[in-house]
Protein backbone atom coordinates (compact mmCIF):
# COMPACT_ATOMS: atom_id res chain seq x y z
CA UNK A 1 0.00 0.00 0.00
CA UNK A 2 1.36 3.40 -0.92
CA UNK A 3 1.51 6.35 1.43
CA UNK A 4 -1.54 7.78 -0.33
CA UNK A 5 -3.54 4.79 0.87
CA UNK A 6 -3.92 3.37 -2.63
CA UNK A 7 -3.39 -0.37 -2.80
CA UNK A 8 -0.86 -1.52 -5.40
CA UNK A 9 0.39 -4.86 -6.62
CA UNK A 10 3.89 -6.01 -5.83
CA UNK A 11 6.13 -7.70 -8.36
CA UNK A 12 9.69 -8.83 -8.92
CA UNK A 13 11.44 -7.08 -11.79
CA UNK A 14 14.06 -8.71 -14.03
CA UNK A 15 15.49 -6.66 -16.90
CA UNK A 16 17.73 -7.82 -19.72
CA UNK A 17 20.52 -5.87 -21.34
CA UNK A 18 20.78 -4.56 -24.83
CA UNK A 19 22.29 -1.09 -24.98
CA UNK A 20 19.62 1.22 -26.35
CA UNK A 21 17.00 -1.12 -24.93
CA UNK A 22 17.63 0.63 -21.61
CA UNK A 23 15.56 3.62 -22.74
CA UNK A 24 12.68 1.32 -23.66
CA UNK A 25 12.93 -0.48 -20.34
CA UNK A 26 12.90 2.85 -18.53
CA UNK A 27 9.73 3.89 -20.35
CA UNK A 28 8.06 0.61 -19.46
CA UNK A 29 9.06 1.05 -15.81
CA UNK A 30 7.55 4.52 -15.67
CA UNK A 31 4.25 3.02 -16.79
CA UNK A 32 4.44 -0.10 -14.60
CA UNK A 33 5.43 1.89 -11.49
CA UNK A 34 1.96 3.45 -11.48
CA UNK A 35 0.42 0.05 -10.74
CA UNK A 36 3.23 -1.96 -9.15
CA UNK A 37 5.79 -1.74 -6.40
CA UNK A 38 8.89 -3.76 -7.12
CA UNK A 39 10.04 -5.77 -4.12
CA UNK A 40 13.12 -7.24 -5.85
CA UNK A 41 14.95 -6.07 -8.95
CA UNK A 42 17.73 -7.52 -11.09
CA UNK A 43 19.20 -6.83 -14.48
CA UNK A 44 22.15 -7.20 -16.81
CA UNK A 45 23.94 -4.46 -18.71
CA UNK A 46 21.47 -1.67 -19.57
CA UNK A 47 18.84 -3.54 -17.56
CA UNK A 48 21.11 -3.41 -14.50
CA UNK A 49 21.41 0.37 -14.82
CA UNK A 50 17.63 0.76 -14.98
CA UNK A 51 17.15 -1.78 -12.17
CA UNK A 52 19.55 0.14 -9.93
CA UNK A 53 17.46 3.29 -10.30
CA UNK A 54 14.28 1.33 -9.59
CA UNK A 55 15.90 -0.16 -6.47
CA UNK A 56 16.78 3.38 -5.36
CA UNK A 57 13.15 4.43 -5.82
CA UNK A 58 13.83 6.60 -8.86
CA UNK A 59 11.13 5.86 -11.43
CA UNK A 60 9.83 9.33 -12.36
CA UNK A 61 11.54 10.76 -15.46
CA UNK A 62 13.64 7.60 -15.74
CA UNK A 63 13.14 7.41 -19.51
CA UNK A 64 14.28 11.02 -19.92
CA UNK A 65 17.38 10.27 -17.87
CA UNK A 66 18.21 7.20 -19.95
CA UNK A 67 17.65 8.91 -23.32
CA UNK A 68 19.56 12.09 -22.42
CA UNK A 69 22.68 10.23 -21.28
CA UNK A 70 25.43 9.54 -23.80
CA UNK A 71 26.54 6.10 -22.64
CA UNK A 72 29.48 6.13 -25.06
CA UNK A 73 31.10 8.54 -22.59
CA UNK A 74 31.40 5.63 -20.15
CA UNK A 75 33.89 3.82 -22.40
CA UNK A 76 36.92 5.13 -20.55
CA UNK A 77 39.59 2.66 -21.65
CA UNK A 78 42.44 1.62 -19.44
CA UNK A 79 46.07 2.53 -19.94
CA UNK A 80 46.59 -0.20 -22.54
CA UNK A 81 43.37 0.45 -24.49
CA UNK A 82 45.29 2.14 -27.31
CA UNK A 83 46.83 -1.27 -28.14
CA UNK A 84 43.49 -2.58 -29.41
CA UNK A 85 42.31 -6.10 -28.57
CA UNK A 86 45.68 -7.08 -27.09
CA UNK A 87 45.65 -4.14 -24.70
CA UNK A 88 42.01 -4.82 -23.78
CA UNK A 89 42.86 -8.45 -23.05
CA UNK A 90 45.72 -7.44 -20.78
CA UNK A 91 43.46 -4.92 -19.01
CA UNK A 92 40.91 -7.69 -18.39
CA UNK A 93 43.58 -9.87 -16.81
CA UNK A 94 45.18 -7.06 -14.79
CA UNK A 95 42.10 -5.16 -13.64
CA UNK A 96 39.11 -7.45 -14.32
CA UNK A 97 37.71 -5.19 -17.03
CA UNK A 98 38.35 -3.34 -20.26
CA UNK A 99 36.99 -0.04 -18.98
CA UNK A 100 37.94 1.76 -15.79
CA UNK A 101 34.36 2.70 -14.90
CA UNK A 102 35.22 6.10 -13.46
CA UNK A 103 32.79 8.01 -15.67
CA UNK A 104 29.99 5.56 -14.84
CA UNK A 105 30.78 5.91 -11.14
CA UNK A 106 30.73 9.71 -11.35
CA UNK A 107 27.38 9.62 -13.20
CA UNK A 108 25.75 7.38 -10.59
CA UNK A 109 27.22 9.29 -7.64
C-alpha positions in Angstrom: 0.0 0.0 0.0 1.4 3.4 -0.9 1.5 6.3 1.4 -1.5 7.8 -0.3 -3.5 4.8 0.9 -3.9 3.4 -2.6 -3.4 -0.4 -2.8 -0.9 -1.5 -5.4 0.4 -4.9 -6.6 3.9 -6.0 -5.8 6.1 -7.7 -8.4 9.7 -8.8 -8.9 11.4 -7.1 -11.8 14.1 -8.7 -14.0 15.5 -6.7 -16.9 17.7 -7.8 -19.7 20.5 -5.9 -21.3 20.8 -4.6 -24.8 22.3 -1.1 -25.0 19.6 1.2 -26.4 17.0 -1.1 -24.9 17.6 0.6 -21.6 15.6 3.6 -22.7 12.7 1.3 -23.7 12.9 -0.5 -20.3 12.9 2.9 -18.5 9.7 3.9 -20.4 8.1 0.6 -19.5 9.1 1.0 -15.8 7.5 4.5 -15.7 4.3 3.0 -16.8 4.4 -0.1 -14.6 5.4 1.9 -11.5 2.0 3.5 -11.5 0.4 0.1 -10.7 3.2 -2.0 -9.1 5.8 -1.7 -6.4 8.9 -3.8 -7.1 10.0 -5.8 -4.1 13.1 -7.2 -5.8 14.9 -6.1 -9.0 17.7 -7.5 -11.1 19.2 -6.8 -14.5 22.1 -7.2 -16.8 23.9 -4.5 -18.7 21.5 -1.7 -19.6 18.8 -3.5 -17.6 21.1 -3.4 -14.5 21.4 0.4 -14.8 17.6 0.8 -15.0 17.2 -1.8 -12.2 19.6 0.1 -9.9 17.5 3.3 -10.3 14.3 1.3 -9.6 15.9 -0.2 -6.5 16.8 3.4 -5.4 13.1 4.4 -5.8 13.8 6.6 -8.9 11.1 5.9 -11.4 9.8 9.3 -12.4 11.5 10.8 -15.5 13.6 7.6 -15.7 13.1 7.4 -19.5 14.3 11.0 -19.9 17.4 10.3 -17.9 18.2 7.2 -19.9 17.7 8.9 -23.3 19.6 12.1 -22.4 22.7 10.2 -21.3 25.4 9.5 -23.8 26.5 6.1 -22.6 29.5 6.1 -25.1 31.1 8.5 -22.6 31.4 5.6 -20.2 33.9 3.8 -22.4 36.9 5.1 -20.6 39.6 2.7 -21.7 42.4 1.6 -19.4 46.1 2.5 -19.9 46.6 -0.2 -22.5 43.4 0.5 -24.5 45.3 2.1 -27.3 46.8 -1.3 -28.1 43.5 -2.6 -29.4 42.3 -6.1 -28.6 45.7 -7.1 -27.1 45.6 -4.1 -24.7 42.0 -4.8 -23.8 42.9 -8.5 -23.0 45.7 -7.4 -20.8 43.5 -4.9 -19.0 40.9 -7.7 -18.4 43.6 -9.9 -16.8 45.2 -7.1 -14.8 42.1 -5.2 -13.6 39.1 -7.4 -14.3 37.7 -5.2 -17.0 38.4 -3.3 -20.3 37.0 0.0 -19.0 37.9 1.8 -15.8 34.4 2.7 -14.9 35.2 6.1 -13.5 32.8 8.0 -15.7 30.0 5.6 -14.8 30.8 5.9 -11.1 30.7 9.7 -11.4 27.4 9.6 -13.2 25.8 7.4 -10.6 27.2 9.3 -7.6 
